[in-house]
Amino acid sequence: MAIGVSQTTFQLNVVSAEGTLYSGPAHAIAVAGADGELGIRPGHSPLISKIKPGVARILGDLKQPEHILYVSGGLVEVQPDVVTVLADTALHGKDIDKARAEAARRAAEENINKHTDDVNFAQAQLELAKALAQLRAVELTVSRARY
């Protein structure tokens, strides 16, 4: 994880309509905010931000590898001692079907190349971002497992 950590923690809850993906103490989380990457550590200023499709990297235990999650979008709320990620959809990197994500990437790229109207183009761009984020989550999970 690119952000520095300390021994202190905050309560982190990552939830989606499917259920809770992470709930417990965390030293840090990095998530793709609407205006750029957000690195959140204990003592972060309160905020609410939209999140875009991307990878959430959670450092829960300093002696364990970070948790890798795919998040399709949603909101993150930072309070003094609690951070909550309300994801539209979220999956553990190990639970993503790489072949399905590759197929979604190819389909989105084909739709972008067609660009018949603005609505389909914008939707195709969003679908491409989601597929690429899923593939990145798979890649990070696999590379983390090697070490």
LUMLOGU-140299 format. One record per atom (N, C-alpha, C): residue in one letter; x, y, z. Coordinates in pm, whole numbers, plus 50000, padded with zeros to 5 digits. Atoms other than C-alpha are relative to their C-alpha. Layout:
AXYZ
...
END
This chain:
M500864988350000
M500005000050000
M500905012350000
A499164988250019
A501395033649900
A499915010050114
I500134990349892
I500145052350205
I500624994550127
G499375004349876
G502015051350534
G498984995950105
V500915004849896
V500505034050834
V500655001450137
S499544999749862
S500775035451211
S499324988850075
Q500615010549919
Q499735012751496
Q498535002750030
T501394996849969
T496445031251545
T499084995349887
T500975004950098
T493285019551369
T498715008150009
F501364994749999
F489775030551285
F499074988449963
Q500985010150037
Q486595010151240
Q499665002149852
L500324999550143
L486065002150871
L498874990449969
N501115008350045
N482834989150723
N499875001849849
V500214999950145
V482584979950354
V498774991549975
V501255007150021
V479044970750259
V499465002849861
S500714998550127
S477054965349942
S498624993850019
A501335006049992
A473534953549865
A500094985050027
E499825014449981
E474904918049870
E500394996550143
G499605002749863
G476224921450225
G501255007550040
T498794993749947
T479214931550434
T501234992649949
L498785006050050
L482594925450274
L501165001450098
Y498964998149899
Y484754939150554
Y499395008150113
S500404992549883
S483984950450905
S501004997150110
G499015002149895
G486714955551159
G500985011550003
P499004989549991
P489724976051254
P500865000449873
A499124998350116
A491874990050974
A501025010950030
H498954990049988
H495125008950961
H499925010149886
A500094991250116
A494425023350616
A499114993749894
I500725004450118
I492235021250308
I500335009849888
A499844991950120
A492885033749957
A498864996249907
V501165002350085
V489875037649729
V499965010849893
A500084990550111
A489175054749395
A498855009750021
G501034989749983
G487315086749475
G499635006249866
A500474993750124
A485385106149214
A501025010049946
D499034989850042
D488125132749207
D501454995350013
G498655005349988
G491125109749253
G500094989750112
E499775010549900
E492605083249477
E499935005950140
L500094995949861
L491715086249845
L500784990250086
G499295008049902
G494115073550107
G499545004450138
I500594996449872
I492465072450448
I500704992350111
R499355005649883
R494275066450775
R499315005450124
P500604994649878
P493305071951139
P500245015150011
G499884985649985
G492645108651209
G499685007949874
H500334993050124
H491565116750852
H498865009850024
S501094990249990
S489345147250817
S498694993949954
P501305005150044
P485635139550792
P499715004149855
L500394997050138
L484335137650436
L498994989849952
I500865009250075
I481765122050208
I500395002049855
S499594999250140
S482805113849852
S499384988749921
K500385010750091
K481485094749559
K501264992149970
I498885008150046
I483685065849458
I499664994549863
K500215005050135
K484165053249108
K500524985749991
P499535013850011
P484855018348979
P501524999350019
G498585001349973
G488205007149111
G500284989350104
V499535009649901
V490164987149361
V500085007050135
A499834995349862
A489884992349735
A501064991150064
R498915007349934
R493034982349923
R499915003150149
I500234998449856
I492524976550294
I501144993450077
L498995005649913
L495274971850548
L499374998450138
G500675002849874
G493534955150840
G500944995650109
D499055005549904
D496374936751012
D501395002349942
L498664996850051
L499974948450980
L500824987549967
K499245012250024
K501174912350979
K499414991549887
Q500685007350107
Q498804901150701
Q500025008349872
P500104992450126
P498594910450332
P498735008550000
E501174991450009
E496174938050245
E498854992649932
H501205005350063
H492604929650144
H499805007649870
I500254993950129
I491864936149778
I498524998049966
L501405000550036
L488284944849683
L499785007649870
Y500504992450114
Y486664955049356
Y498765007550047
V501164992049965
V484184983449407
V499525006849872
S500534994650126
S481874993849121
S499625014750009
G500414986249979
G481015027749268
G499265000850132
G500744998249877
G479115042249560
G500475012450073
L499604988849915
L480035064849851
L500964995350109
V499185002449882
V482665066850121
V499745011550097
E500204990149896
E481985084650449
E501084998150105
V498955000349899
V484815093150685
V499555008450119
Q500294993549873
Q483995101551046
Q501244998350089
P498775000649919
P486515105851331
P500524985850028
D499525013449966
D486645068851427
D499424988949913
V500675010050084
V484565051451157
V500055004549854
V500054997750144
V484935048850781
V499044989749943
T500975008950061
T482045034350582
T500045001649849
V500085000350146
V482155024350217
V498684993349966
L501285005250048
L478675020050070
L500164997749851
A499705003350139
A479395002049745
A498754995749925
D501085005050085
D476964996949459
D500154984849987
T499635014250005
T478664963349406
T501444999050047
A498645002149955
A481784949849572
A500274985050005
L499595014050000
L483694917249540
L501434998850049
H498615003149967
H486804902249694
H500724996449870
G499245002950121
G489524899849430
G500034985349965
K499945014550023
K489664862049475
K498694994449946
D501315004850044
D485954859349389
D499625004749860
I500304994750134
I486144876649050
I500374989749895
D499775009050113
D485834855148738
D500775007749894
K499134992550091
K488754867248527
K499524998849855
A500465001850138
A487404852548202
A498765008549973
R501224991950016
R484054869748254
R500365014949995
A499564986050002
A485784902948330
A500685003449867
E499364997950132
E487904899248012
E498945001349891
A501084999450098
A484734892747810
A499265013350010
A500664987149980
A483104923647961
A500865011449946
R499084989850053
R486194944247875
R499935000649849
R500065000450147
R486114932647512
R498675005549948
A501324995150043
A482364939347481
A499925015250014
A500024985549980
A482764974347625
A500855007149897
E499134993850101
E485664982147391
E499324999949863
E500735000650127
E483564970647093
E498915010649996
N501054989849994
N480694993047204
N500575014149991
I499364986850009
I483055022547245
I500415002849856
N499584998250138
N484415017146895
N498825002549907
K501214997450080
K480855017246755
K499545014350016
H500484986849957
H479975049946937
H498855005449913
T501164995950078
T476545052046773
T499275012050061
D500574988149936
D475155077047027
D500665002250135
D499314996149877
D476335095047339
D499614991550120
V500455007849886
V474225074547581
V500704986550003
N499325013050006
N475635041247465
N501495001450023
F498574997849983
F479145055747455
F500345001950149
A499764997649858
A478945068147816
A499834987150079
Q500225012749931
Q477525034747931
Q501154990349972
A498885008850036
A480245015947742
A501275004050074
Q498834995449924
Q482915037547908
Q499924995550145
L500185004549862
L481465029448250
L500224985050011
E499825014549999
E481324992348169
E501474996349982
L498575002550019
L484944993648049
L500755003050131
A499344996749872
A486025010848373
A499764989150103
K500305010749905
K484274983948577
K500784987349968
A499285012150039
A485824955448378
A501505001550029
L498584997849973
L489304970748402
L500304999750150
A499825000249854
A488884975648778
A499954985750053
Q500075014149958
Q487854939148818
Q501294992849963
L498755006550042
L490884927748619
L501185004550085
R498934995149913
R493154949748830
R499914993450138
A500175006749871
A491684934749149
A500494985649993
V499525013850018
V492364899749014
V501525000049995
E498554999250015
E495914909748918
E500685002450134
L499414997249868
L496654924349262
L499854988250095
T500225011649913
T495164894049437
T500974988949966
V499095010650044
V497234869849230
V501445003550036
S498614996249971
S500474889649271
S500254999750150
R499865000249854
R499874892749647
R500154985750050
A499975014049957
A499354855049676
A501374993749973
R498675005550033
R502794848749522
R501025002750108
Y498994996249900
Y504604865649811
Y499744994250133
END
